[in-house]
Amino acid sequence: MDTSYNTSVTNIIMWWQAQVDRPGSGGMLPVHVAALHGRLDCCKKLISAMPRFDINCADNSNRTLLHAAACSR
């Protein structure tokens, strides 16, 4: 797993001040997608950018960040 690429992409997202706390389709936040793909380094960076992040927030299917991480390969 190339963490340098993932961290670079996350850094670009942060630099452009993307709204990382806005859900996309299915109600998933970028941090949910990162967890789903097992990208812990990206998860840490995205969570640090959301000071009021609720670790128990769920997507439209009631899956939390923990659910997404458990489904990662």
Backbone as JSON Lines, residues from 0, in Angstrom:
{"i":0,"aa":"M","n":[0.85,-1.17,0.0],"ca":[0.0,0.0,0.0],"c":[0.89,1.23,0.0]}
{"i":1,"aa":"D","n":[0.71,2.08,-1.0],"ca":[1.54,3.27,-1.13],"c":[0.93,4.41,-0.33]}
{"i":2,"aa":"T","n":[1.38,4.59,0.89],"ca":[0.81,5.63,1.75],"c":[1.27,7.01,1.33]}
{"i":3,"aa":"S","n":[2.42,7.14,0.67],"ca":[2.89,8.46,0.27],"c":[1.94,9.08,-0.76]}
{"i":4,"aa":"Y","n":[1.45,8.28,-1.69],"ca":[0.49,8.78,-2.69],"c":[-0.8,9.21,-2.01]}
{"i":5,"aa":"N","n":[-1.32,8.38,-1.12],"ca":[-2.57,8.68,-0.44],"c":[-2.45,9.94,0.41]}
{"i":6,"aa":"T","n":[-1.31,10.08,1.1],"ca":[-1.1,11.26,1.91],"c":[-0.98,12.49,1.03]}
{"i":7,"aa":"S","n":[-0.33,12.37,-0.12],"ca":[-0.2,13.5,-1.04],"c":[-1.56,13.95,-1.55]}
{"i":8,"aa":"V","n":[-2.41,13.0,-1.92],"ca":[-3.75,13.34,-2.39],"c":[-4.53,14.04,-1.28]}
{"i":9,"aa":"T","n":[-4.42,13.52,-0.08],"ca":[-5.12,14.14,1.06],"c":[-4.59,15.53,1.31]}
{"i":10,"aa":"N","n":[-3.27,15.73,1.2],"ca":[-2.69,17.06,1.38],"c":[-3.22,18.05,0.34]}
{"i":11,"aa":"I","n":[-3.38,17.6,-0.89],"ca":[-3.92,18.47,-1.94],"c":[-5.36,18.86,-1.61]}
{"i":12,"aa":"I","n":[-6.14,17.88,-1.17],"ca":[-7.53,18.16,-0.78],"c":[-7.56,19.21,0.32]}
{"i":13,"aa":"M","n":[-6.69,19.06,1.3],"ca":[-6.66,19.99,2.42],"c":[-6.18,21.37,1.97]}
{"i":14,"aa":"W","n":[-5.19,21.41,1.08],"ca":[-4.65,22.68,0.61],"c":[-5.71,23.48,-0.12]}
{"i":15,"aa":"W","n":[-6.54,22.8,-0.92],"ca":[-7.6,23.47,-1.66],"c":[-8.81,23.77,-0.77]}
{"i":16,"aa":"Q","n":[-8.7,23.44,0.47],"ca":[-9.75,23.69,1.47],"c":[-11.09,23.08,1.04]}
{"i":17,"aa":"A","n":[-11.01,21.87,0.56],"ca":[-12.23,21.15,0.19],"c":[-13.1,20.96,1.42]}
{"i":18,"aa":"Q","n":[-14.37,20.87,1.22],"ca":[-15.3,20.7,2.33],"c":[-15.35,19.22,2.7]}
{"i":19,"aa":"V","n":[-14.42,18.82,3.55],"ca":[-14.3,17.41,3.92],"c":[-15.4,16.95,4.87]}
{"i":20,"aa":"D","n":[-16.2,17.89,5.33],"ca":[-17.29,17.53,6.24],"c":[-18.65,17.48,5.53]}
{"i":21,"aa":"R","n":[-18.63,17.53,4.19],"ca":[-19.88,17.43,3.42],"c":[-20.0,16.04,2.82]}
{"i":22,"aa":"P","n":[-21.13,15.4,3.06],"ca":[-21.3,14.05,2.51],"c":[-21.51,14.07,1.0]}
{"i":23,"aa":"G","n":[-21.04,13.0,0.37],"ca":[-21.26,12.81,-1.05],"c":[-22.43,11.89,-1.27]}
{"i":24,"aa":"S","n":[-22.43,11.22,-2.4],"ca":[-23.54,10.32,-2.68],"c":[-23.55,9.19,-1.66]}
{"i":25,"aa":"G","n":[-24.71,8.82,-1.24],"ca":[-24.84,7.78,-0.23],"c":[-24.61,8.29,1.17]}
{"i":26,"aa":"G","n":[-24.36,9.6,1.3],"ca":[-24.16,10.18,2.62],"c":[-22.79,9.94,3.22]}
{"i":27,"aa":"M","n":[-21.86,9.43,2.41],"ca":[-20.51,9.13,2.92],"c":[-19.63,10.38,2.89]}
{"i":28,"aa":"L","n":[-18.91,10.58,3.98],"ca":[-17.9,11.63,4.04],"c":[-16.6,11.09,3.43]}
{"i":29,"aa":"P","n":[-15.68,11.97,3.03],"ca":[-14.39,11.49,2.53],"c":[-13.68,10.55,3.51]}
{"i":30,"aa":"V","n":[-13.85,10.79,4.8],"ca":[-13.21,9.92,5.8],"c":[-13.81,8.52,5.77]}
{"i":31,"aa":"H","n":[-15.1,8.4,5.46],"ca":[-15.71,7.08,5.32],"c":[-15.08,6.32,4.15]}
{"i":32,"aa":"V","n":[-14.89,7.02,3.05],"ca":[-14.29,6.4,1.86],"c":[-12.86,5.97,2.16]}
{"i":33,"aa":"A","n":[-12.1,6.83,2.85],"ca":[-10.72,6.48,3.21],"c":[-10.7,5.24,4.1]}
{"i":34,"aa":"A","n":[-11.61,5.17,5.06],"ca":[-11.68,4.01,5.96],"c":[-12.08,2.76,5.2]}
{"i":35,"aa":"L","n":[-13.0,2.91,4.27],"ca":[-13.46,1.78,3.47],"c":[-12.32,1.17,2.67]}
{"i":36,"aa":"H","n":[-11.35,2.01,2.3],"ca":[-10.19,1.53,1.54],"c":[-8.97,1.27,2.41]}
{"i":37,"aa":"G","n":[-9.16,1.32,3.73],"ca":[-8.09,0.99,4.66],"c":[-6.96,2.01,4.71]}
{"i":38,"aa":"R","n":[-7.26,3.26,4.45],"ca":[-6.24,4.32,4.4],"c":[-6.22,5.09,5.72]}
{"i":39,"aa":"L","n":[-5.6,4.49,6.73],"ca":[-5.55,5.07,8.06],"c":[-4.89,6.45,8.06]}
{"i":40,"aa":"D","n":[-3.81,6.6,7.27],"ca":[-3.11,7.89,7.22],"c":[-4.04,8.99,6.72]}
{"i":41,"aa":"C","n":[-4.85,8.69,5.72],"ca":[-5.81,9.67,5.21],"c":[-6.91,9.94,6.23]}
{"i":42,"aa":"C","n":[-7.37,8.9,6.9],"ca":[-8.41,9.08,7.93],"c":[-7.95,10.04,9.01]}
{"i":43,"aa":"K","n":[-6.73,9.85,9.48],"ca":[-6.2,10.72,10.54],"c":[-6.17,12.17,10.09]}
{"i":44,"aa":"K","n":[-5.7,12.41,8.88],"ca":[-5.59,13.78,8.37],"c":[-6.97,14.4,8.17]}
{"i":45,"aa":"L","n":[-7.9,13.64,7.63],"ca":[-9.25,14.17,7.41],"c":[-9.96,14.45,8.73]}
{"i":46,"aa":"I","n":[-9.82,13.55,9.7],"ca":[-10.46,13.77,11.01],"c":[-9.87,14.99,11.69]}
{"i":47,"aa":"S","n":[-8.57,15.19,11.56],"ca":[-7.94,16.36,12.19],"c":[-8.43,17.66,11.57]}
{"i":48,"aa":"A","n":[-8.94,17.6,10.33],"ca":[-9.45,18.8,9.66],"c":[-10.88,19.11,10.06]}
{"i":49,"aa":"M","n":[-11.51,18.22,10.82],"ca":[-12.9,18.41,11.24],"c":[-12.96,18.42,12.76]}
{"i":50,"aa":"P","n":[-12.76,19.58,13.39],"ca":[-12.71,19.62,14.85],"c":[-13.98,19.14,15.54]}
{"i":51,"aa":"R","n":[-15.12,19.24,14.87],"ca":[-16.38,18.81,15.49],"c":[-16.86,17.47,14.93]}
{"i":52,"aa":"F","n":[-15.96,16.68,14.41],"ca":[-16.33,15.42,13.79],"c":[-16.9,14.45,14.82]}
{"i":53,"aa":"D","n":[-18.04,13.88,14.5],"ca":[-18.69,12.88,15.36],"c":[-18.28,11.51,14.84]}
{"i":54,"aa":"I","n":[-17.48,10.79,15.58],"ca":[-16.96,9.49,15.16],"c":[-18.09,8.49,14.9]}
{"i":55,"aa":"N","n":[-19.27,8.75,15.46],"ca":[-20.41,7.84,15.29],"c":[-21.35,8.27,14.17]}
{"i":56,"aa":"C","n":[-20.96,9.26,13.37],"ca":[-21.86,9.69,12.28],"c":[-21.99,8.55,11.26]}
{"i":57,"aa":"A","n":[-23.15,8.44,10.69],"ca":[-23.44,7.34,9.78],"c":[-23.82,7.86,8.4]}
{"i":58,"aa":"D","n":[-23.62,7.02,7.4],"ca":[-24.03,7.37,6.05],"c":[-25.52,7.06,5.88]}
{"i":59,"aa":"N","n":[-26.03,7.14,4.66],"ca":[-27.46,6.91,4.42],"c":[-27.91,5.48,4.7]}
{"i":60,"aa":"S","n":[-26.94,4.56,4.8],"ca":[-27.27,3.16,5.11],"c":[-26.98,2.82,6.57]}
{"i":61,"aa":"N","n":[-26.8,3.85,7.39],"ca":[-26.51,3.72,8.82],"c":[-25.18,3.03,9.11]}
{"i":62,"aa":"R","n":[-24.22,3.14,8.19],"ca":[-22.89,2.59,8.43],"c":[-21.99,3.7,8.99]}
{"i":63,"aa":"T","n":[-21.34,3.4,10.1],"ca":[-20.43,4.37,10.72],"c":[-19.03,4.19,10.17]}
{"i":64,"aa":"L","n":[-18.13,5.03,10.63],"ca":[-16.73,4.94,10.23],"c":[-16.15,3.59,10.63]}
{"i":65,"aa":"L","n":[-16.54,3.07,11.76],"ca":[-16.08,1.75,12.2],"c":[-16.56,0.65,11.25]}
{"i":66,"aa":"H","n":[-17.8,0.77,10.8],"ca":[-18.31,-0.2,9.83],"c":[-17.47,-0.16,8.55]}
{"i":67,"aa":"A","n":[-17.19,1.05,8.07],"ca":[-16.39,1.2,6.84],"c":[-15.0,0.59,7.02]}
{"i":68,"aa":"A","n":[-14.38,0.85,8.16],"ca":[-13.04,0.31,8.42],"c":[-13.07,-1.22,8.5]}
{"i":69,"aa":"A","n":[-14.12,-1.76,9.08],"ca":[-14.23,-3.21,9.2],"c":[-14.41,-3.87,7.85]}
{"i":70,"aa":"C","n":[-14.97,-3.15,6.88],"ca":[-15.17,-3.7,5.55],"c":[-13.94,-3.56,4.65]}
{"i":71,"aa":"S","n":[-12.94,-2.82,5.12],"ca":[-11.75,-2.6,4.27],"c":[-10.95,-3.89,4.15]}
{"i":72,"aa":"R","n":[-10.21,-3.96,3.08],"ca":[-9.39,-5.17,2.85],"c":[-7.98,-4.95,3.25]}
